[in-house]
């Protein structure tokens, strides 16, 4: 009797975005935890130049060492491609021999953050290739990646968001908008994550430099009014199993190291933040955070998973900050920690995400 083949999972990481390194660290944690008895893993790293490489998937090569982030470089493995319409067949590209079929993949886990990975780009490629994948589809990925449209869609569904202004290419902030937003403000690329390209502005004289920094990442910039005295709370959401309603984890309150004035890249990944899971908040506020996280997940038409970030004001009002459709999966990341405290440990979390993607494709084709 032939033993059924384990589902083959392509774990894709790295990429062309400014969040390349964070993606690599997340992938290292995933590759360490994925259940190899249940799944066969095909590790695919993408260089900053966009070349796809079949790597050995060694998690130790994808770890932060001495406060230095890892990087996927040309020598990391065999160059491969995923042709549109391939039905999941990864093709090795050998300059001496041309293209040759390498492996048939059943599902993709795109552990990619930022542009070309979390913005609907790779999701469109996988749709064309006919491959199921973990996470949100093309529209939800694009909408959640763009902070302007995230806020518009959340507000249209009746959820509270903070005050902000949008600066498209060539635009500057008008004095009337400065008066409306007040100081301080946060200036950030509209389509980026992991706190890359973000500047806190406490004096309007700092604004031009802050806009220039954000535009190194994205031509469209958001200027957001800062909240005073708020608590930063995050909540994980998973697509319901077998078509059920989305489920929210216990939330986490983020406590930033005193060396950091706000939750920047170093605070997130180099100086591991302290998390209260659940937060020291009244039970009704925690319940509201969890309900709102599921509502936001549905309002943006998300699938698979998301992390919804909130501000809780001194008056205990719940304000949605943003939604991440592929949140960080590093050892320091809140998303797996919240689910572990909710009864779903890291390996089981990954297995559930993969099974959900396979089930969704089986149900909907």
C-alpha positions in Angstrom: 0.0 0.0 0.0 1.4 3.4 -1.1 1.8 6.0 1.7 0.1 9.3 0.7 2.5 12.1 -0.1 2.7 14.9 2.4 1.4 18.2 1.1 4.3 20.1 -0.3 4.6 23.7 1.0 6.7 26.4 -0.6 7.8 28.8 2.1 8.7 32.0 0.2 10.6 34.8 2.0 13.0 37.7 1.5 11.9 39.8 -1.5 12.5 43.2 -3.0 10.9 45.3 -0.3 12.5 47.4 2.4 11.3 44.6 4.8 13.4 41.9 3.2 15.4 41.2 6.3 12.4 41.0 8.6 10.8 38.6 6.2 13.9 36.4 6.3 13.9 36.3 10.1 10.2 35.5 10.1 10.8 32.6 7.7 13.6 31.3 9.9 11.1 30.9 12.8 8.5 29.3 10.5 11.0 26.8 9.1 12.1 25.9 12.6 8.5 25.3 13.8 6.7 23.8 10.8 5.7 20.1 11.3 7.9 18.1 8.9 5.9 15.0 9.7 2.8 16.7 8.2 4.3 18.8 5.5 7.2 18.6 3.0 8.9 22.0 2.9 10.3 23.7 -0.2 12.2 26.9 1.0 12.4 29.6 -1.6 14.3 32.8 -0.9 13.9 35.9 -3.0 16.9 38.3 -3.3 16.6 42.0 -3.1 16.9 42.1 -6.9 14.0 39.7 -7.3 15.7 36.4 -8.1 14.0 33.3 -6.7 16.4 30.7 -5.2 15.7 27.3 -3.9 17.6 27.3 -0.6 18.5 24.7 2.0 16.1 26.3 4.5 18.6 26.4 7.3 16.9 28.5 10.0 20.3 29.4 11.6 21.2 31.3 8.4 18.0 33.3 8.8 18.6 34.6 12.3 19.6 38.0 13.7 23.3 37.8 14.7 24.9 40.6 16.7 22.1 43.0 15.8 22.6 42.3 12.1 19.7 41.1 10.0 20.1 38.2 7.5 19.9 38.7 3.7 19.1 36.4 0.8 22.0 36.7 -1.7 22.7 35.2 -5.1 24.9 32.3 -3.8 22.1 31.1 -1.5 20.8 28.4 -3.8 19.6 27.2 -7.2 17.7 29.9 -9.2 14.1 28.9 -9.9 10.9 30.3 -11.3 7.2 29.8 -10.9 5.7 30.3 -14.4 2.1 31.5 -14.7 -0.3 28.6 -15.4 2.3 26.1 -14.2 -0.2 24.5 -11.8 2.3 24.8 -9.0 5.4 23.4 -10.8 8.6 25.2 -9.7 11.2 25.2 -12.5 15.0 25.3 -12.0 16.9 27.7 -14.2 20.3 26.3 -15.1 22.3 28.5 -17.5 24.0 25.4 -18.9 20.9 23.2 -19.4 18.0 25.7 -19.6 14.8 25.2 -17.6 13.9 21.9 -15.9 10.9 20.9 -13.7 12.0 20.7 -10.1 9.1 20.2 -7.8 5.3 20.3 -7.7 4.0 22.5 -4.9 0.6 22.1 -3.3 0.4 25.4 -1.4 2.5 28.5 -0.8 3.2 30.2 2.5 4.4 33.6 1.5 6.2 34.9 4.5 6.8 38.2 2.8 6.3 41.6 4.3 5.9 44.9 2.4 5.9 45.6 -1.3 5.8 42.7 -3.8 4.7 40.3 -1.0 2.0 41.8 1.2 0.5 44.1 -1.3 -1.3 41.7 -3.7 1.6 41.3 -6.1 2.6 37.8 -5.3 -1.0 36.9 -4.6 -1.8 37.7 -8.2 1.1 35.6 -9.5 -0.1 32.7 -7.4 -3.6 33.1 -8.7 -2.3 32.9 -12.2 -0.2 29.9 -11.4 -3.3 28.2 -10.0 -1.7 27.7 -6.5 -3.5 28.0 -3.1 -1.7 30.2 -0.7 -1.9 31.3 3.0 -3.3 34.7 3.7 -5.4 37.4 2.1 -6.3 37.6 -1.5 -5.3 40.2 -4.1 -7.8 42.9 -3.1 -7.5 42.6 0.6 -3.7 42.4 0.5 -3.6 45.6 -1.6 -6.2 47.4 0.5 -4.5 46.6 3.8 -1.1 47.4 2.5 -2.2 50.9 1.6 -2.9 52.8 4.8 -5.1 55.4 3.1 -7.5 52.9 1.8 -7.4 50.8 5.0 -8.6 53.8 6.9 -11.3 54.6 4.4 -12.7 51.1 4.3 -12.6 50.8 8.1 -14.4 54.1 8.5 -17.0 53.1 5.9 -17.8 50.1 8.1 -18.3 52.3 11.2 -14.9 51.7 12.9 -13.0 54.6 14.5 -9.7 55.6 12.9 -7.3 58.4 13.8 -7.0 61.8 12.0 -4.7 61.9 9.0 -3.8 63.6 5.8 -2.6 62.1 2.5 0.2 63.6 0.4 0.5 62.3 -3.1 3.6 62.9 -5.3 4.5 66.6 -5.4 2.0 67.6 -2.6 2.9 69.3 0.7 0.9 69.7 3.9 -1.3 72.8 3.9 -1.4 75.1 7.0 -5.0 74.3 7.5 -4.1 70.6 7.7 -1.3 71.4 10.2 -3.8 73.1 12.4 -6.3 70.2 12.2 -3.7 67.5 13.0 -1.6 69.4 15.5 1.7 68.2 16.9 3.2 65.7 17.2 2.5 63.8 14.0 3.9 60.6 12.5 5.0 60.8 8.8 5.0 57.4 7.1 5.0 55.8 3.6 1.4 54.8 2.7 2.5 51.4 1.5 5.1 49.9 3.8 5.4 48.2 7.2 7.7 47.2 10.0 8.1 50.9 10.9 10.4 51.5 7.9 10.5 55.1 6.7 8.5 56.5 9.6 9.5 59.7 11.4 7.9 61.3 14.5 7.7 65.1 13.9 7.5 67.3 17.0 8.2 70.6 15.2 6.8 71.5 11.7 10.4 72.5 10.7 11.1 68.7 10.7 8.3 68.0 8.3 10.1 68.3 4.9 12.9 65.9 5.9 10.3 63.5 7.3 8.3 63.5 4.0 11.5 63.0 2.0 12.4 60.0 4.2 9.0 58.5 3.7 9.1 59.1 -0.1 12.3 57.1 -0.3 9.9 54.1 0.2 6.7 55.3 -1.3 5.6 58.4 -3.3 2.4 58.6 -1.3 2.8 59.7 2.3 0.5 59.7 5.3 0.7 62.3 8.0 -1.1 61.0 11.1 -2.0 62.9 14.2 -0.4 61.3 17.3 -2.5 60.2 20.2 -1.5 61.3 23.7 -1.4 58.8 26.5 -2.7 55.9 24.5 -1.9 52.2 25.0 -0.8 50.2 22.0 -2.7 47.0 21.7 -2.6 44.2 19.1 -4.9 41.4 18.3 -4.5 38.3 16.1 -7.3 37.1 13.8 -7.6 33.8 12.1 -10.0 32.8 9.3 -12.6 30.4 10.8 -11.8 26.7 10.2 -14.0 25.1 7.6 -15.8 28.3 6.6 -16.6 29.5 10.1 -16.5 33.0 11.5 -13.1 34.6 12.1 -11.6 34.1 15.5 -9.6 36.6 17.6 -6.8 35.8 19.9 -6.2 37.2 23.3 -4.9 40.7 22.7 -1.4 42.0 23.7 -0.4 45.4 25.0 3.1 46.4 23.8 5.4 48.1 26.2 8.3 49.8 24.5 11.8 49.7 25.9 12.7 53.1 27.5 15.5 53.5 24.9 12.9 54.1 22.2 10.4 56.9 22.0 8.0 54.9 19.8 7.6 51.4 18.3 10.3 51.6 15.6 12.1 48.8 13.8 14.8 48.3 16.5 12.2 48.3 19.2 10.2 45.6 17.4 13.0 43.2 16.4 16.3 44.0 18.1 15.1 45.0 21.6 12.3 42.5 22.2 9.3 44.4 23.5 7.5 43.4 26.7 4.0 42.1 26.0 1.1 41.9 28.4 -1.2 39.0 27.1 -3.9 39.9 27.9 -3.6 43.6 28.6 -4.4 45.0 32.0 -7.6 46.5 30.8 -11.2 46.1 31.8 -12.8 42.9 30.4 -15.3 44.8 28.4 -12.5 46.7 26.6 -10.7 43.4 25.8 -13.9 42.1 24.4 -14.4 45.2 22.3 -10.8 44.9 20.9 -11.5 41.2 19.9 -14.9 42.0 18.3 -13.4 45.0 16.5 -10.5 43.0 15.2 -12.9 40.4 13.7 -15.0 43.2 12.2 -12.0 44.9 10.6 -10.8 41.5 9.2 -14.2 41.1 7.6 -14.5 44.7 6.4 -11.3 44.4 4.5 -12.3 41.0 3.1 -9.2 39.3 4.7 -8.5 35.6 4.7 -6.2 33.3 6.5 -4.7 35.6 9.1 -4.2 39.2 10.1 -2.9 41.3 13.0 -5.0 44.3 13.9 -3.3 47.1 15.7 -5.2 49.5 18.0 -4.8 52.5 20.2 -6.8 52.5 23.4 -7.3 56.0 24.7 -7.2 57.1 28.3 -11.0 57.2 28.0 -10.9 53.5 27.0 -12.0 54.2 23.4 -10.8 51.7 20.9 -9.2 53.1 17.7 -8.0 51.0 14.8 -4.5 51.9 13.7 -3.8 49.4 10.9 -4.1 45.8 9.7 -1.2 43.5 8.8 -2.2 40.6 6.5 1.2 38.9 7.0 2.3 39.9 10.5 5.8 39.2 11.8 6.5 35.6 12.6 9.8 36.0 14.4 10.5 34.7 17.9 9.8 38.2 19.2 6.6 38.8 17.2 3.3 39.4 19.0 1.1 37.3 16.6 2.4 33.8 17.4 2.7 34.8 21.1 -0.9 35.9 21.3 -2.1 32.7 19.7 0.1 30.6 22.0 -1.5 32.3 25.0 -4.9 31.6 23.4 -4.1 27.8 23.2 -2.7 27.5 19.8 1.1 27.0 19.8 3.5 28.0 17.0 3.6 24.6 15.1 -0.2 24.2 15.4 -0.7 27.8 14.2 1.3 27.2 11.1 -0.4 23.9 10.4 -3.8 25.5 10.8 -2.9 28.3 8.3 -1.7 25.8 5.7 -4.8 23.5 6.2 -7.1 26.5 5.9 -5.5 27.6 2.6 -5.8 24.0 1.2 -9.4 23.7 2.4 -10.4 27.1 0.9 -9.1 26.0 -2.5 -10.9 22.6 -2.2 -14.1 24.4 -1.4 -13.9 27.2 -3.9 -11.6 25.9 -6.6 
